[in-house]
Amino acid sequence: MHWRIVLGVFLAAGAAAGADEAFNGRWVIRPLGENNARVLWLEINGAGTDTITGAMVGGGPGGQLDPIKDASVENGQLRFHLERSFGQQPDRVMKTSVVAAVDDGQLHGVAMRTRGTLLWMGERAPTLPERDDGSWREGEPIELFDGQGIQGWHTLRPGREEGWYAEDGILKNKRRADLLVSDGTFWNFVLRVEYLVHPKMNGGIGLRGRYEIQLLDDFGHEASDHGNGALYGRIAPAVNASRPAGDWQTLEIRLVGREVTVVLNGIETISRAVVDGFTAMATDWREDQPGPITLQGDHGAIEYRKIELTPLVQ
């Protein structure tokens, strides 16, 4: 069925559904059809008033957390757009128009982008009540990389495993390697990684397949929410503890519920910060369920010589 017909059915249902306030809150979103590899996230505040604000991950070009623009609700339809300027051409702006409606507690919508139209369906983000309150202890560690190959992993798109390989006990990726996904899924844990970033390269580690810890060659730069050890686009490290490109670095990530702690090269840079929602690497929308560890391979050369996950139990 053509997307215009499908959307028309959704929006007609939404127009009859009732209060504008139904749009408010946080939504986890599954793309429909052929564009179903990555998932999206949306927050809306102020629907039902004169001022609607919010942010979206994955709806527009690129993948950062983008504020919504010119949002309004009319006849049960939420409309807004996203904007992204080009790095070397700040006056050139790419826009994505979004239309959505609530039907039976679900959010149905479409993002109209220059590279294609994306249909999606959203559900309310779940409450994750667990806290890193001192009651969690470490279980038995699990070696996710044995130094020999990618056993225990698969790529997001089947048949692209050749983009990852082990050499001399080190996990490496080729140019434009597909996202690497652990076969196992995990909930609360400590992840310990030893990695090396090549000059001007970057990558990322996805926690539960939803939240990315950025890996980046940014030695000597100011700490930012796009920097090394950041929760990408959401939480900046307190300090930049990066080592120069080509040096091995250590990363310890502790995740309990929505609380994340990051220790980079022996320095605690994020302390029990609350993760509001997905980042651009998200592939698993079921936020209240265990998810995989994922490794980004299409943004440059990253090497790993240790990937160890220790479940946290009470």
PEDAQUI-V197503 format. One record per residue. RES is the residue in three letters. D_FIRST is the distance of its C-alpha to the first C-alpha in whole Angstrom. Layout:
BEGIN
res/d_first
RES/D_FIRST
RES/D_FIRST
END
This chain:
BEGIN
res/d_first
MET/0
HIS/4
TRP/6
ARG/8
ILE/7
VAL/7
LEU/10
GLY/11
VAL/11
PHE/13
LEU/15
ALA/16
ALA/17
GLY/19
ALA/21
ALA/22
ALA/23
GLY/26
ALA/29
ASP/28
GLU/30
ALA/27
PHE/26
ASN/29
GLY/30
ARG/29
TRP/25
VAL/24
ILE/20
ARG/18
PRO/15
LEU/12
GLY/10
GLU/13
ASN/15
ASN/17
ALA/20
ARG/22
VAL/22
LEU/22
TRP/25
LEU/25
GLU/29
ILE/29
ASN/32
GLY/33
ALA/30
GLY/32
THR/35
ASP/36
THR/35
ILE/32
THR/32
GLY/31
ALA/29
MET/26
VAL/26
GLY/24
GLY/22
GLY/24
PRO/25
GLY/28
GLY/28
GLN/31
LEU/31
ASP/30
PRO/31
ILE/29
LYS/30
ASP/30
ALA/28
SER/28
VAL/26
GLU/26
ASN/24
GLY/23
GLN/21
LEU/23
ARG/23
PHE/25
HIS/25
LEU/26
GLU/29
ARG/30
SER/33
PHE/34
GLY/37
GLN/39
GLN/38
PRO/38
ASP/38
ARG/34
VAL/31
MET/28
LYS/26
THR/22
SER/21
VAL/20
VAL/18
ALA/18
ALA/19
VAL/20
ASP/19
ASP/21
GLY/23
GLN/20
LEU/19
HIS/15
GLY/15
VAL/14
ALA/17
MET/17
ARG/19
THR/21
ARG/20
GLY/16
THR/14
LEU/14
LEU/12
TRP/14
MET/16
GLY/20
GLU/22
ARG/26
ALA/28
PRO/31
THR/34
LEU/36
PRO/40
GLU/42
ARG/44
ASP/47
ASP/50
GLY/52
SER/51
TRP/49
ARG/51
GLU/50
GLY/49
GLU/49
PRO/48
ILE/45
GLU/46
LEU/42
PHE/44
ASP/47
GLY/47
GLN/47
GLY/43
ILE/39
GLN/40
GLY/38
TRP/35
HIS/32
THR/30
LEU/26
ARG/25
PRO/26
GLY/29
ARG/30
GLU/33
GLU/36
GLY/35
TRP/37
TYR/41
ALA/44
GLU/47
ASP/51
GLY/50
ILE/47
LEU/43
LYS/42
ASN/39
LYS/38
ARG/37
ARG/33
ALA/33
ASP/30
LEU/30
LEU/32
VAL/32
SER/34
ASP/34
GLY/36
THR/34
PHE/37
TRP/37
ASN/41
PHE/43
VAL/45
LEU/44
ARG/46
VAL/46
GLU/48
TYR/46
LEU/47
VAL/45
HIS/46
PRO/47
LYS/44
MET/42
ASN/39
GLY/37
GLY/36
ILE/37
GLY/34
LEU/35
ARG/33
GLY/30
ARG/30
TYR/33
GLU/34
ILE/38
GLN/39
LEU/41
LEU/42
ASP/45
ASP/47
PHE/50
GLY/53
HIS/50
GLU/49
ALA/47
SER/44
ASP/40
HIS/39
GLY/42
ASN/44
GLY/43
ALA/41
LEU/38
TYR/36
GLY/35
ARG/37
ILE/40
ALA/43
PRO/46
ALA/49
VAL/51
ASN/50
ALA/51
SER/50
ARG/52
PRO/52
ALA/50
GLY/51
ASP/53
TRP/51
GLN/50
THR/50
LEU/47
GLU/47
ILE/44
ARG/44
LEU/41
VAL/42
GLY/39
ARG/38
GLU/42
VAL/42
THR/45
VAL/46
VAL/49
LEU/49
ASN/52
GLY/54
ILE/53
GLU/51
THR/49
ILE/47
SER/48
ARG/46
ALA/43
VAL/40
VAL/37
ASP/35
GLY/31
PHE/29
THR/30
ALA/28
MET/29
ALA/27
THR/25
ASP/25
TRP/24
ARG/26
GLU/29
ASP/31
GLN/31
PRO/33
GLY/32
PRO/33
ILE/35
THR/33
LEU/35
GLN/34
GLY/34
ASP/33
HIS/35
GLY/38
ALA/41
ILE/42
GLU/44
TYR/45
ARG/48
LYS/47
ILE/44
GLU/45
LEU/44
THR/46
PRO/44
LEU/46
VAL/47
GLN/49
END
